[in-house]
Amino acid sequence: MRKGNERGPANPARSLLRGAGLALLVAALLSAARPGACAQSVRGQSLIGRRAPEFVRPDLNGQTLDLARFRGKVVLLNFWATWCAPCQAEMPIFSEWQSKYGPKGFEAIGISMDDDAPPARKLVSRMNLAYPVAMGDARLGRRYGGVLGLPLSFAIDRNGVVRARFQGETDLNVMEKEIRTLLESR
């Protein structure tokens, strides 16, 4: 005869599932507590106030795109992809800024995170962008803190120092204000 609190024989499948669930929970907690576990999302923010990672890549026209060559200019470095609607909405604005602020020392640079150049080249041609675009990859993305969502843009001052990071759909008025502020400071 069983008392009110006693349970019958343990269900082996249920015990196994509970044990596996507990093990996964412990593993997740230990992983999250590990130093650097969240660094992927924080690294992009930690670039602010630091020199922008240098890179040299061929642009979509076959010309050399060397970030160091733009030292002395305010740079808007924009990571995007052809499948990203918010990216496509921003790009014509950046092209306008290039025309408007270029004479004052501004340079927009696009980095397509598409797997292949032909779709990026087709979109850039259709949009008639007034700034250079190169292909990016996971390695370049990691250097900029991990490109986990698009669009992602960095405002870089005339000395090559990252001053702002804009993730996702951004208020372009805020971004433009940052660009103007950087252009005015010498």
N, C-alpha and C positions, 0 to 999 in steps of 0.2 A: 504494500500500500504506500502511495506517494503522499508526501506532505505538500502543502500549497506552494512552497518555493522551489521544490525540486524539479528538475527538468529530466526528460527522458534521455536516452542515449544520444550522444552528440552526432549531428549530421556531418559526416566527413567532408562532403562537397561544400557545405556552408562554412565550415571551419577553414577549409582551404581558401575559399574566396575572401573571408575576413582577413586571413593571414596575408594573402597577396595584396589586398587593398591597403592594409597597414604598412606593408613593406614599401609599396609605391608612395604612400604618404610620407613616410620617413625619408625615403630617397629624395623626394621633391623638396622637403624642408631642408635637408642637408645641402642639396644643390643650391638652393636659394641663399643659404647662409654662407656659402663658399665665397671668399673674396673674389671679386671680378665676375661673379655669376650674372650680375645685372649690368656689367660694363658695356655690353653691346648697345643698350639704349642710352647710357649715360655718356659714352665717349663723345658722341656728337656735341653734346652740351659742353663737355670739358675742352673742346677745341676753342671755345670762346676765350679770347685773350691770348691765344697761342698762334704761332705761325701756321698758316694753312699748309697742309701736306703738299709738297711739290709733285708734279707729274709732267710727263712729256708724252703726247699721243698724236697720231695723225688725225686731223679733223676729217669730216666727211668729204671734203674737196681734195684730200691728199696732202694738204699743207701741214707743217709741224705746229702743233699747239703746245706751247711750253708756258705753264702758269708763271714761271719766274720772269718771263718776258713782259708780263703785265705789271711788274712792280712799278710803283709810281702812279698807278691807276686804282680807282675803286672798282672792285670786281664783284659781280653777282654771279656766283657759281651755282647753276641750277641742274639738279639731277631729275630726269624725267623719263617717260616711256610713251610709245605711240598709243598704247591701250589705256592710258591715264587721261580721262576727260578733264580733271582740274589742271593737269599739266598743259593740255592743249589750249585751255582758256587763258593761262598765264603767258604763254609764249609770244603771242602778238603784242602784249603789253610790254614785255621785256624788249622786244624789237623796237617799239616806239621809244622806250627809255634810251636804247642804244643811240637812236637818232637824236633825241632831245639832249641827253647828257654826255654823249660821246665826246663832243668838243670840250667838255669840262673835265675830262679825264675818267670817264666811266667805261667799263667793258662788261658786257654780259657774256657768259660762256655757258653753253649747254652741254650736258653730259647725258647721252641717251643710255639707258640701262636695258635696252632691248637686247635680245640674244644675237640678232643679225642686223647688219647695217642697211640693207635695202629698204626695209619699212621706214627706218629713221630718215634715210636720205629722201625718200618719197615725201614724207610729211614735211620735212624742212624745206624742200623745194616748193611744195604746194603753199606753205605759209610764207615763203619768201622772206625768211628771217634775216635780219641785218647783223647777226653776230655768229661767231664760230660755234660749231657743234662737233663733239668727238664722241666716240663710243666708250662707254664705261664697262666695268666688269666687277666681279665680287671683290677682287683685291683692292681696286680703287675705292669701292664702297666701304670696305673695312677701314681704310686709311682715314675716311671721313666719319668714322664712328658707326658704320653699319647703315646701309640704306635699306631700311625695313619698310618704308612707306614712301609713296611719291605723291606729289612733288616734294622735294627737299632742296632748299636753297641756303647758301651761306653768303653773307655780306663780308667782304674782305677789304680792309683799308689799304691805303697807298703803300704801307710798309709790309704788306703781305700777312697781316694779322687778322684772324677771324673775329669779327665784332658782333655778328648776329647769326642766328640759325632760325630758319622758317620751315616748319614741318607741316605737310598737308596743305589743305586749302587755307590760304592766308589772306588777311585783309591787305590788298595790294597798296592801299593808302599808307598803312603802317610800314610796309616794305619800302615804298618810295620815300617816305620821310627819313628812314634810316639811310638810304642811299644819298639823299640830299645832305643830310647831316655829315656823312663821311666825306662828301665832295667839298663841303665848306671848311672842314677842318684840315689843316696843313700840318 
